[in-house]
Amino acid sequence: MPEGGDKVREVKTRVGQDTFRRVVLSSYHNKCCITGINNSELLVASHIKPWSVSDAATEKTNPRNGLCLNSLHDRPLTAD
């Protein structure tokens, strides 16, 4: 058995994402824009232009760059 212990990790966190989610979901009246699902636990504030290629000053937290989707429609399908 390996010995237990602690490990220090550095984590990158998206700043402003909580506000982005709140505003996007509110803009869509807390309903998925495709299915109309209104269970907030299943809703995601999805970026239209992906976070990884968005401009930090104008796009990453701009609610106009967001859609309210349910989690099944937010994730791309992957082939196994």
PDB file with one MODEL, atoms N, CA, C and O in Angstrom:
MODEL        1
ATOM      1  N   MET A   1       0.840  -1.187   0.000  1.00  0.00           N
ATOM      2  CA  MET A   1       0.000   0.000   0.000  1.00  0.00           C
ATOM      3  C   MET A   1       0.882   1.247   0.000  1.00  0.00           C
ATOM      4  O   MET A   1       1.865   1.308   0.739  1.00  0.00           O
ATOM      5  N   PRO A   2       0.541   2.242  -0.822  1.00  0.00           N
ATOM      6  CA  PRO A   2       1.314   3.483  -0.812  1.00  0.00           C
ATOM      7  C   PRO A   2       1.063   4.257   0.480  1.00  0.00           C
ATOM      8  O   PRO A   2      -0.004   4.156   1.086  1.00  0.00           O
ATOM      9  N   GLU A   3       2.060   5.024   0.882  1.00  0.00           N
ATOM     10  CA  GLU A   3       1.951   5.849   2.074  1.00  0.00           C
ATOM     11  C   GLU A   3       1.069   7.057   1.781  1.00  0.00           C
ATOM     12  O   GLU A   3       1.183   7.655   0.711  1.00  0.00           O
ATOM     13  N   GLY A   4       0.202   7.422   2.701  1.00  0.00           N
ATOM     14  CA  GLY A   4      -0.670   8.599   2.546  1.00  0.00           C
ATOM     15  C   GLY A   4       0.115   9.879   2.744  1.00  0.00           C
ATOM     16  O   GLY A   4       1.178   9.878   3.365  1.00  0.00           O
ATOM     17  N   GLY A   5      -0.406  10.957   2.222  1.00  0.00           N
ATOM     18  CA  GLY A   5       0.259  12.242   2.384  1.00  0.00           C
ATOM     19  C   GLY A   5      -0.532  13.341   1.690  1.00  0.00           C
ATOM     20  O   GLY A   5      -1.668  13.132   1.262  1.00  0.00           O
ATOM     21  N   ASP A   6       0.071  14.492   1.585  1.00  0.00           N
ATOM     22  CA  ASP A   6      -0.559  15.648   0.954  1.00  0.00           C
ATOM     23  C   ASP A   6       0.245  16.079  -0.250  1.00  0.00           C
ATOM     24  O   ASP A   6       1.452  15.847  -0.322  1.00  0.00           O
ATOM     25  N   LYS A   7      -0.427  16.707  -1.194  1.00  0.00           N
ATOM     26  CA  LYS A   7       0.226  17.227  -2.382  1.00  0.00           C
ATOM     27  C   LYS A   7      -0.312  18.635  -2.630  1.00  0.00           C
ATOM     28  O   LYS A   7      -1.522  18.854  -2.572  1.00  0.00           O
ATOM     29  N   VAL A   8       0.567  19.575  -2.902  1.00  0.00           N
ATOM     30  CA  VAL A   8       0.168  20.941  -3.222  1.00  0.00           C
ATOM     31  C   VAL A   8      -0.070  21.036  -4.727  1.00  0.00           C
ATOM     32  O   VAL A   8       0.757  20.588  -5.521  1.00  0.00           O
ATOM     33  N   ARG A   9      -1.213  21.625  -5.118  1.00  0.00           N
ATOM     34  CA  ARG A   9      -1.548  21.766  -6.535  1.00  0.00           C
ATOM     35  C   ARG A   9      -1.918  23.208  -6.840  1.00  0.00           C
ATOM     36  O   ARG A   9      -2.485  23.913  -6.004  1.00  0.00           O
ATOM     37  N   GLU A  10      -1.590  23.625  -8.032  1.00  0.00           N
ATOM     38  CA  GLU A  10      -1.982  24.939  -8.515  1.00  0.00           C
ATOM     39  C   GLU A  10      -3.183  24.743  -9.432  1.00  0.00           C
ATOM     40  O   GLU A  10      -3.164  23.893 -10.323  1.00  0.00           O
ATOM     41  N   VAL A  11      -4.235  25.542  -9.204  1.00  0.00           N
ATOM     42  CA  VAL A  11      -5.466  25.395  -9.975  1.00  0.00           C
ATOM     43  C   VAL A  11      -5.800  26.708 -10.669  1.00  0.00           C
ATOM     44  O   VAL A  11      -5.783  27.774 -10.054  1.00  0.00           O
ATOM     45  N   LYS A  12      -6.107  26.613 -11.964  1.00  0.00           N
ATOM     46  CA  LYS A  12      -6.531  27.777 -12.722  1.00  0.00           C
ATOM     47  C   LYS A  12      -8.051  27.876 -12.601  1.00  0.00           C
ATOM     48  O   LYS A  12      -8.754  26.892 -12.835  1.00  0.00           O
ATOM     49  N   THR A  13      -8.567  29.058 -12.236  1.00  0.00           N
ATOM     50  CA  THR A  13      -9.992  29.267 -12.040  1.00  0.00           C
ATOM     51  C   THR A  13     -10.489  30.391 -12.940  1.00  0.00           C
ATOM     52  O   THR A  13      -9.810  31.406 -13.096  1.00  0.00           O
ATOM     53  N   ARG A  14     -11.657  30.221 -13.526  1.00  0.00           N
ATOM     54  CA  ARG A  14     -12.245  31.250 -14.377  1.00  0.00           C
ATOM     55  C   ARG A  14     -12.893  32.325 -13.515  1.00  0.00           C
ATOM     56  O   ARG A  14     -13.888  32.070 -12.836  1.00  0.00           O
ATOM     57  N   VAL A  15     -12.333  33.512 -13.545  1.00  0.00           N
ATOM     58  CA  VAL A  15     -12.843  34.642 -12.766  1.00  0.00           C
ATOM     59  C   VAL A  15     -14.021  35.264 -13.509  1.00  0.00           C
ATOM     60  O   VAL A  15     -13.942  35.499 -14.714  1.00  0.00           O
ATOM     61  N   GLY A  16     -15.100  35.526 -12.803  1.00  0.00           N
ATOM     62  CA  GLY A  16     -16.278  36.152 -13.394  1.00  0.00           C
ATOM     63  C   GLY A  16     -17.285  35.163 -13.951  1.00  0.00           C
ATOM     64  O   GLY A  16     -18.340  35.569 -14.440  1.00  0.00           O
ATOM     65  N   GLN A  17     -16.983  33.876 -13.886  1.00  0.00           N
ATOM     66  CA  GLN A  17     -17.864  32.863 -14.463  1.00  0.00           C
ATOM     67  C   GLN A  17     -19.194  32.786 -13.723  1.00  0.00           C
ATOM     68  O   GLN A  17     -20.226  32.526 -14.341  1.00  0.00           O
ATOM     69  N   ASP A  18     -19.187  33.007 -12.414  1.00  0.00           N
ATOM     70  CA  ASP A  18     -20.436  32.934 -11.643  1.00  0.00           C
ATOM     71  C   ASP A  18     -21.408  34.029 -12.058  1.00  0.00           C
ATOM     72  O   ASP A  18     -22.610  33.786 -12.169  1.00  0.00           O
ATOM     73  N   THR A  19     -20.893  35.233 -12.289  1.00  0.00           N
ATOM     74  CA  THR A  19     -21.746  36.340 -12.744  1.00  0.00           C
ATOM     75  C   THR A  19     -22.240  36.077 -14.159  1.00  0.00           C
ATOM     76  O   THR A  19     -23.408  36.320 -14.464  1.00  0.00           O
ATOM     77  N   PHE A  20     -21.365  35.587 -15.022  1.00  0.00           N
ATOM     78  CA  PHE A  20     -21.746  35.238 -16.390  1.00  0.00           C
ATOM     79  C   PHE A  20     -22.911  34.251 -16.371  1.00  0.00           C
ATOM     80  O   PHE A  20     -23.897  34.448 -17.082  1.00  0.00           O
ATOM     81  N   ARG A  21     -22.810  33.199 -15.570  1.00  0.00           N
ATOM     82  CA  ARG A  21     -23.868  32.190 -15.478  1.00  0.00           C
ATOM     83  C   ARG A  21     -25.176  32.806 -15.006  1.00  0.00           C
ATOM     84  O   ARG A  21     -26.230  32.568 -15.596  1.00  0.00           O
ATOM     85  N   ARG A  22     -25.108  33.590 -13.951  1.00  0.00           N
ATOM     86  CA  ARG A  22     -26.312  34.189 -13.376  1.00  0.00           C
ATOM     87  C   ARG A  22     -27.036  35.074 -14.394  1.00  0.00           C
ATOM     88  O   ARG A  22     -28.258  35.001 -14.526  1.00  0.00           O
ATOM     89  N   VAL A  23     -26.277  35.910 -15.114  1.00  0.00           N
ATOM     90  CA  VAL A  23     -26.874  36.828 -16.078  1.00  0.00           C
ATOM     91  C   VAL A  23     -27.420  36.083 -17.295  1.00  0.00           C
ATOM     92  O   VAL A  23     -28.514  36.390 -17.769  1.00  0.00           O
ATOM     93  N   VAL A  24     -26.669  35.110 -17.802  1.00  0.00           N
ATOM     94  CA  VAL A  24     -27.129  34.350 -18.971  1.00  0.00           C
ATOM     95  C   VAL A  24     -28.410  33.586 -18.634  1.00  0.00           C
ATOM     96  O   VAL A  24     -29.378  33.658 -19.391  1.00  0.00           O
ATOM     97  N   LEU A  25     -28.438  32.862 -17.526  1.00  0.00           N
ATOM     98  CA  LEU A  25     -29.639  32.116 -17.161  1.00  0.00           C
ATOM     99  C   LEU A  25     -30.831  33.041 -16.954  1.00  0.00           C
ATOM    100  O   LEU A  25     -31.949  32.720 -17.355  1.00  0.00           O
ATOM    101  N   SER A  26     -30.594  34.178 -16.335  1.00  0.00           N
ATOM    102  CA  SER A  26     -31.664  35.153 -16.130  1.00  0.00           C
ATOM    103  C   SER A  26     -32.190  35.689 -17.460  1.00  0.00           C
ATOM    104  O   SER A  26     -33.396  35.879 -17.622  1.00  0.00           O
ATOM    105  N   SER A  27     -31.294  35.931 -18.403  1.00  0.00           N
ATOM    106  CA  SER A  27     -31.691  36.438 -19.726  1.00  0.00           C
ATOM    107  C   SER A  27     -32.606  35.458 -20.455  1.00  0.00           C
ATOM    108  O   SER A  27     -33.446  35.868 -21.255  1.00  0.00           O
ATOM    109  N   TYR A  28     -32.447  34.185 -20.185  1.00  0.00           N
ATOM    110  CA  TYR A  28     -33.266  33.149 -20.820  1.00  0.00           C
ATOM    111  C   TYR A  28     -34.381  32.671 -19.884  1.00  0.00           C
ATOM    112  O   TYR A  28     -34.966  31.609 -20.096  1.00  0.00           O
ATOM    113  N   HIS A  29     -34.668  33.466 -18.848  1.00  0.00           N
ATOM    114  CA  HIS A  29     -35.726  33.146 -17.874  1.00  0.00           C
ATOM    115  C   HIS A  29     -35.538  31.749 -17.281  1.00  0.00           C
ATOM    116  O   HIS A  29     -36.501  31.024 -17.032  1.00  0.00           O
ATOM    117  N   ASN A  30     -34.270  31.395 -17.064  1.00  0.00           N
ATOM    118  CA  ASN A  30     -33.900  30.115 -16.457  1.00  0.00           C
ATOM    119  C   ASN A  30     -34.487  28.917 -17.198  1.00  0.00           C
ATOM    120  O   ASN A  30     -34.930  27.946 -16.584  1.00  0.00           O
ATOM    121  N   LYS A  31     -34.483  29.002 -18.538  1.00  0.00           N
ATOM    122  CA  LYS A  31     -34.946  27.895 -19.384  1.00  0.00           C
ATOM    123  C   LYS A  31     -33.935  27.653 -20.491  1.00  0.00           C
ATOM    124  O   LYS A  31     -33.376  28.593 -21.055  1.00  0.00           O
ATOM    125  N   CYS A  32     -33.706  26.384 -20.796  1.00  0.00           N
ATOM    126  CA  CYS A  32     -32.842  26.015 -21.915  1.00  0.00           C
ATOM    127  C   CYS A  32     -33.436  26.589 -23.197  1.00  0.00           C
ATOM    128  O   CYS A  32     -34.632  26.445 -23.450  1.00  0.00           O
ATOM    129  N   CYS A  33     -32.605  27.235 -24.001  1.00  0.00           N
ATOM    130  CA  CYS A  33     -33.102  27.870 -25.225  1.00  0.00           C
ATOM    131  C   CYS A  33     -33.461  26.855 -26.307  1.00  0.00           C
ATOM    132  O   CYS A  33     -34.055  27.237 -27.315  1.00  0.00           O
ATOM    133  N   ILE A  34     -33.125  25.588 -26.138  1.00  0.00           N
ATOM    134  CA  ILE A  34     -33.475  24.553 -27.112  1.00  0.00           C
ATOM    135  C   ILE A  34     -34.688  23.749 -26.641  1.00  0.00           C
ATOM    136  O   ILE A  34     -35.643  23.566 -27.396  1.00  0.00           O
ATOM    137  N   THR A  35     -34.650  23.273 -25.403  1.00  0.00           N
ATOM    138  CA  THR A  35     -35.679  22.339 -24.926  1.00  0.00           C
ATOM    139  C   THR A  35     -36.705  22.960 -23.990  1.00  0.00           C
ATOM    140  O   THR A  35     -37.783  22.397 -23.797  1.00  0.00           O
ATOM    141  N   GLY A  36     -36.389  24.111 -23.407  1.00  0.00           N
ATOM    142  CA  GLY A  36     -37.304  24.726 -22.447  1.00  0.00           C
ATOM    143  C   GLY A  36     -37.183  24.164 -21.040  1.00  0.00           C
ATOM    144  O   GLY A  36     -37.931  24.571 -20.151  1.00  0.00           O
ATOM    145  N   ILE A  37     -36.251  23.230 -20.819  1.00  0.00           N
ATOM    146  CA  ILE A  37     -36.038  22.681 -19.475  1.00  0.00           C
ATOM    147  C   ILE A  37     -35.739  23.825 -18.520  1.00  0.00           C
ATOM    148  O   ILE A  37     -34.946  24.713 -18.835  1.00  0.00           O
ATOM    149  N   ASN A  38     -36.380  23.806 -17.340  1.00  0.00           N
ATOM    150  CA  ASN A  38     -36.191  24.904 -16.395  1.00  0.00           C
ATOM    151  C   ASN A  38     -35.629  24.459 -15.047  1.00  0.00           C
ATOM    152  O   ASN A  38     -35.808  25.158 -14.050  1.00  0.00           O
ATOM    153  N   ASN A  39     -34.963  23.328 -14.998  1.00  0.00           N
ATOM    154  CA  ASN A  39     -34.319  22.837 -13.784  1.00  0.00           C
ATOM    155  C   ASN A  39     -32.922  23.447 -13.713  1.00  0.00           C
ATOM    156  O   ASN A  39     -32.044  23.075 -14.491  1.00  0.00           O
ATOM    157  N   SER A  40     -32.712  24.381 -12.786  1.00  0.00           N
ATOM    158  CA  SER A  40     -31.442  25.123 -12.733  1.00  0.00           C
ATOM    159  C   SER A  40     -30.229  24.227 -12.501  1.00  0.00           C
ATOM    160  O   SER A  40     -29.111  24.597 -12.859  1.00  0.00           O
ATOM    161  N   GLU A  41     -30.436  23.056 -11.908  1.00  0.00           N
ATOM    162  CA  GLU A  41     -29.324  22.131 -11.700  1.00  0.00           C
ATOM    163  C   GLU A  41     -28.840  21.528 -13.013  1.00  0.00           C
ATOM    164  O   GLU A  41     -27.709  21.050 -13.096  1.00  0.00           O
ATOM    165  N   LEU A  42     -29.689  21.548 -14.040  1.00  0.00           N
ATOM    166  CA  LEU A  42     -29.320  20.988 -15.344  1.00  0.00           C
ATOM    167  C   LEU A  42     -28.903  22.051 -16.351  1.00  0.00           C
ATOM    168  O   LEU A  42     -28.471  21.720 -17.455  1.00  0.00           O
ATOM    169  N   LEU A  43     -29.029  23.337 -15.980  1.00  0.00           N
ATOM    170  CA  LEU A  43     -28.739  24.406 -16.925  1.00  0.00           C
ATOM    171  C   LEU A  43     -27.289  24.859 -16.862  1.00  0.00           C
ATOM    172  O   LEU A  43     -26.666  24.883 -15.801  1.00  0.00           O
ATOM    173  N   VAL A  44     -26.777  25.214 -18.025  1.00  0.00           N
ATOM    174  CA  VAL A  44     -25.388  25.648 -18.179  1.00  0.00           C
ATOM    175  C   VAL A  44     -25.372  26.950 -18.959  1.00  0.00           C
ATOM    176  O   VAL A  44     -26.099  27.101 -19.941  1.00  0.00           O
ATOM    177  N   ALA A  45     -24.549  27.886 -18.526  1.00  0.00           N
ATOM    178  CA  ALA A  45     -24.314  29.099 -19.304  1.00  0.00           C
ATOM    179  C   ALA A  45     -23.174  28.773 -20.266  1.00  0.00           C
ATOM    180  O   ALA A  45     -22.002  28.788 -19.889  1.00  0.00           O
ATOM    181  N   SER A  46     -23.531  28.483 -21.491  1.00  0.00           N
ATOM    182  CA  SER A  46     -22.562  28.036 -22.486  1.00  0.00           C
ATOM    183  C   SER A  46     -22.063  29.215 -23.313  1.00  0.00           C
ATOM    184  O   SER A  46     -22.843  30.082 -23.706  1.00  0.00           O
ATOM    185  N   HIS A  47     -20.772  29.243 -23.569  1.00  0.00           N
ATOM    186  CA  HIS A  47     -20.199  30.299 -24.401  1.00  0.00           C
ATOM    187  C   HIS A  47     -20.448  30.002 -25.876  1.00  0.00           C
ATOM    188  O   HIS A  47     -20.300  28.862 -26.316  1.00  0.00           O
ATOM    189  N   ILE A  48     -20.824  31.025 -26.639  1.00  0.00           N
ATOM    190  CA  ILE A  48     -20.987  30.884 -28.081  1.00  0.00           C
ATOM    191  C   ILE A  48     -19.599  30.797 -28.714  1.00  0.00           C
ATOM    192  O   ILE A  48     -19.293  29.847 -29.434  1.00  0.00           O
ATOM    193  N   LYS A  49     -18.778  31.784 -28.442  1.00  0.00           N
ATOM    194  CA  LYS A  49     -17.368  31.739 -28.846  1.00  0.00           C
ATOM    195  C   LYS A  49     -16.623  31.153 -27.654  1.00  0.00           C
ATOM    196  O   LYS A  49     -16.686  31.729 -26.568  1.00  0.00           O
ATOM    197  N   PRO A  50     -15.926  30.044 -27.807  1.00  0.00           N
ATOM    198  CA  PRO A  50     -15.306  29.363 -26.671  1.00  0.00           C
ATOM    199  C   PRO A  50     -14.403  30.260 -25.821  1.00  0.00           C
ATOM    200  O   PRO A  50     -13.723  31.153 -26.327  1.00  0.00           O
ATOM    201  N   TRP A  51     -14.419  29.994 -24.523  1.00  0.00           N
ATOM    202  CA  TRP A  51     -13.606  30.729 -23.546  1.00  0.00           C
ATOM    203  C   TRP A  51     -12.140  30.753 -23.977  1.00  0.00           C
ATOM    204  O   TRP A  51     -11.474  31.782 -23.861  1.00  0.00           O
ATOM    205  N   SER A  52     -11.648  29.638 -24.467  1.00  0.00           N
ATOM    206  CA  SER A  52     -10.223  29.506 -24.792  1.00  0.00           C
ATOM    207  C   SER A  52      -9.769  30.443 -25.904  1.00  0.00           C
ATOM    208  O   SER A  52      -8.582  30.760 -25.988  1.00  0.00           O
ATOM    209  N   VAL A  53     -10.679  30.892 -26.755  1.00  0.00           N
ATOM    210  CA  VAL A  53     -10.300  31.790 -27.855  1.00  0.00           C
ATOM    211  C   VAL A  53     -10.976  33.154 -27.751  1.00  0.00           C
ATOM    212  O   VAL A  53     -10.875  33.969 -28.668  1.00  0.00           O
ATOM    213  N   SER A  54     -11.665  33.405 -26.639  1.00  0.00           N
ATOM    214  CA  SER A  54     -12.345  34.682 -26.435  1.00  0.00           C
ATOM    215  C   SER A  54     -11.405  35.721 -25.853  1.00  0.00           C
ATOM    216  O   SER A  54     -10.456  35.391 -25.141  1.00  0.00           O
ATOM    217  N   ASP A  55     -11.680  36.986 -26.167  1.00  0.00           N
ATOM    218  CA  ASP A  55     -10.924  38.113 -25.633  1.00  0.00           C
ATOM    219  C   ASP A  55     -11.346  38.354 -24.186  1.00  0.00           C
ATOM    220  O   ASP A  55     -12.540  38.427 -23.894  1.00  0.00           O
ATOM    221  N   ALA A  56     -10.382  38.478 -23.286  1.00  0.00           N
ATOM    222  CA  ALA A  56     -10.672  38.639 -21.862  1.00  0.00           C
ATOM    223  C   ALA A  56     -11.447  39.922 -21.574  1.00  0.00           C
ATOM    224  O   ALA A  56     -12.319  39.928 -20.705  1.00  0.00           O
ATOM    225  N   ALA A  57     -11.152  40.989 -22.274  1.00  0.00           N
ATOM    226  CA  ALA A  57     -11.771  42.279 -21.986  1.00  0.00           C
ATOM    227  C   ALA A  57     -13.194  42.401 -22.518  1.00  0.00           C
ATOM    228  O   ALA A  57     -14.016  43.097 -21.922  1.00  0.00           O
ATOM    229  N   THR A  58     -13.496  41.735 -23.629  1.00  0.00           N
ATOM    230  CA  THR A  58     -14.789  41.989 -24.267  1.00  0.00           C
ATOM    231  C   THR A  58     -15.687  40.771 -24.458  1.00  0.00           C
ATOM    232  O   THR A  58     -16.880  40.940 -24.710  1.00  0.00           O
ATOM    233  N   GLU A  59     -15.166  39.556 -24.348  1.00  0.00           N
ATOM    234  CA  GLU A  59     -15.988  38.395 -24.698  1.00  0.00           C
ATOM    235  C   GLU A  59     -16.156  37.343 -23.602  1.00  0.00           C
ATOM    236  O   GLU A  59     -17.230  36.753 -23.487  1.00  0.00           O
ATOM    237  N   LYS A  60     -15.142  37.098 -22.809  1.00  0.00           N
ATOM    238  CA  LYS A  60     -15.184  35.969 -21.871  1.00  0.00           C
ATOM    239  C   LYS A  60     -16.337  36.040 -20.879  1.00  0.00           C
ATOM    240  O   LYS A  60     -16.968  35.020 -20.604  1.00  0.00           O
ATOM    241  N   THR A  61     -16.624  37.199 -20.343  1.00  0.00           N
ATOM    242  CA  THR A  61     -17.706  37.322 -19.361  1.00  0.00           C
ATOM    243  C   THR A  61     -18.889  38.121 -19.892  1.00  0.00           C
ATOM    244  O   THR A  61     -19.785  38.474 -19.126  1.00  0.00           O
ATOM    245  N   ASN A  62     -18.905  38.410 -21.180  1.00  0.00           N
ATOM    246  CA  ASN A  62     -20.005  39.155 -21.781  1.00  0.00           C
ATOM    247  C   ASN A  62     -21.194  38.216 -21.975  1.00  0.00           C
ATOM    248  O   ASN A  62     -21.085  37.240 -22.717  1.00  0.00           O
ATOM    249  N   PRO A  63     -22.331  38.491 -21.324  1.00  0.00           N
ATOM    250  CA  PRO A  63     -23.486  37.610 -21.448  1.00  0.00           C
ATOM    251  C   PRO A  63     -24.025  37.494 -22.877  1.00  0.00           C
ATOM    252  O   PRO A  63     -24.753  36.548 -23.178  1.00  0.00           O
ATOM    253  N   ARG A  64     -23.685  38.427 -23.753  1.00  0.00           N
ATOM    254  CA  ARG A  64     -24.103  38.325 -25.149  1.00  0.00           C
ATOM    255  C   ARG A  64     -23.344  37.217 -25.878  1.00  0.00           C
ATOM    256  O   ARG A  64     -23.703  36.841 -26.994  1.00  0.00           O
ATOM    257  N   ASN A  65     -22.305  36.703 -25.247  1.00  0.00           N
ATOM    258  CA  ASN A  65     -21.546  35.571 -25.782  1.00  0.00           C
ATOM    259  C   ASN A  65     -22.009  34.269 -25.115  1.00  0.00           C
ATOM    260  O   ASN A  65     -21.246  33.307 -25.036  1.00  0.00           O
ATOM    261  N   GLY A  66     -23.248  34.241 -24.642  1.00  0.00           N
ATOM    262  CA  GLY A  66     -23.716  33.062 -23.934  1.00  0.00           C
ATOM    263  C   GLY A  66     -25.092  32.601 -24.336  1.00  0.00           C
ATOM    264  O   GLY A  66     -25.926  33.384 -24.791  1.00  0.00           O
ATOM    265  N   LEU A  67     -25.318  31.305 -24.157  1.00  0.00           N
ATOM    266  CA  LEU A  67     -26.622  30.674 -24.347  1.00  0.00           C
ATOM    267  C   LEU A  67     -26.939  29.868 -23.103  1.00  0.00           C
ATOM    268  O   LEU A  67     -26.041  29.306 -22.476  1.00  0.00           O
ATOM    269  N   CYS A  68     -28.202  29.811 -22.747  1.00  0.00           N
ATOM    270  CA  CYS A  68     -28.631  28.955 -21.653  1.00  0.00           C
ATOM    271  C   CYS A  68     -29.018  27.613 -22.263  1.00  0.00           C
ATOM    272  O   CYS A  68     -29.996  27.516 -23.004  1.00  0.00           O
ATOM    273  N   LEU A  69     -28.242  26.581 -21.944  1.00  0.00           N
ATOM    274  CA  LEU A  69     -28.482  25.243 -22.473  1.00  0.00           C
ATOM    275  C   LEU A  69     -28.601  24.252 -21.327  1.00  0.00           C
ATOM    276  O   LEU A  69     -28.085  24.490 -20.235  1.00  0.00           O
ATOM    277  N   ASN A  70     -29.281  23.146 -21.578  1.00  0.00           N
ATOM    278  CA  ASN A  70     -29.244  22.085 -20.579  1.00  0.00           C
ATOM    279  C   ASN A  70     -27.939  21.322 -20.799  1.00  0.00           C
ATOM    280  O   ASN A  70     -27.353  21.370 -21.881  1.00  0.00           O
ATOM    281  N   SER A  71     -27.502  20.632 -19.780  1.00  0.00           N
ATOM    282  CA  SER A  71     -26.175  20.015 -19.828  1.00  0.00           C
ATOM    283  C   SER A  71     -26.040  18.959 -20.930  1.00  0.00           C
ATOM    284  O   SER A  71     -24.927  18.690 -21.380  1.00  0.00           O
ATOM    285  N   LEU A  72     -27.140  18.359 -21.370  1.00  0.00           N
ATOM    286  CA  LEU A  72     -27.056  17.384 -22.454  1.00  0.00           C
ATOM    287  C   LEU A  72     -26.748  18.040 -23.803  1.00  0.00           C
ATOM    288  O   LEU A  72     -26.139  17.412 -24.669  1.00  0.00           O
ATOM    289  N   HIS A  73     -27.159  19.282 -23.984  1.00  0.00           N
ATOM    290  CA  HIS A  73     -26.924  19.983 -25.239  1.00  0.00           C
ATOM    291  C   HIS A  73     -25.651  20.828 -25.212  1.00  0.00           C
ATOM    292  O   HIS A  73     -25.202  21.300 -26.256  1.00  0.00           O
ATOM    293  N   ASP A  74     -25.081  21.019 -24.058  1.00  0.00           N
ATOM    294  CA  ASP A  74     -23.866  21.840 -23.949  1.00  0.00           C
ATOM    295  C   ASP A  74     -22.607  21.067 -24.314  1.00  0.00           C
ATOM    296  O   ASP A  74     -21.684  21.643 -24.890  1.00  0.00           O
ATOM    297  N   ARG A  75     -22.549  19.812 -24.003  1.00  0.00           N
ATOM    298  CA  ARG A  75     -21.346  19.009 -24.216  1.00  0.00           C
ATOM    299  C   ARG A  75     -21.354  18.375 -25.591  1.00  0.00           C
ATOM    300  O   ARG A  75     -22.354  17.776 -25.987  1.00  0.00           O
ATOM    301  N   PRO A  76     -20.249  18.497 -26.334  1.00  0.00           N
ATOM    302  CA  PRO A  76     -20.199  17.834 -27.639  1.00  0.00           C
ATOM    303  C   PRO A  76     -20.123  16.319 -27.469  1.00  0.00           C
ATOM    304  O   PRO A  76     -19.550  15.819 -26.502  1.00  0.00           O
ATOM    305  N   LEU A  77     -20.702  15.607 -28.411  1.00  0.00           N
ATOM    306  CA  LEU A  77     -20.613  14.159 -28.397  1.00  0.00           C
ATOM    307  C   LEU A  77     -19.220  13.732 -28.812  1.00  0.00           C
ATOM    308  O   LEU A  77     -18.612  14.349 -29.687  1.00  0.00           O
ATOM    309  N   THR A  78     -18.717  12.689 -28.196  1.00  0.00           N
ATOM    310  CA  THR A  78     -17.403  12.177 -28.575  1.00  0.00           C
ATOM    311  C   THR A  78     -17.543  10.730 -29.021  1.00  0.00           C
ATOM    312  O   THR A  78     -18.338   9.968 -28.471  1.00  0.00           O
ATOM    313  N   ALA A  79     -16.772  10.374 -30.009  1.00  0.00           N
ATOM    314  CA  ALA A  79     -16.782   8.992 -30.492  1.00  0.00           C
ATOM    315  C   ALA A  79     -15.846   8.158 -29.634  1.00  0.00           C
ATOM    316  O   ALA A  79     -14.750   8.598 -29.288  1.00  0.00           O
ATOM    317  N   ASP A  80     -16.272   6.978 -29.302  1.00  0.00           N
ATOM    318  CA  ASP A  80     -15.415   6.087 -28.499  1.00  0.00           C
ATOM    319  C   ASP A  80     -14.546   5.235 -29.369  1.00  0.00           C
ATOM    320  O   ASP A  80     -13.765   4.430 -28.862  1.00  0.00           O
TER     321      ASP A  80
ENDMDL
END
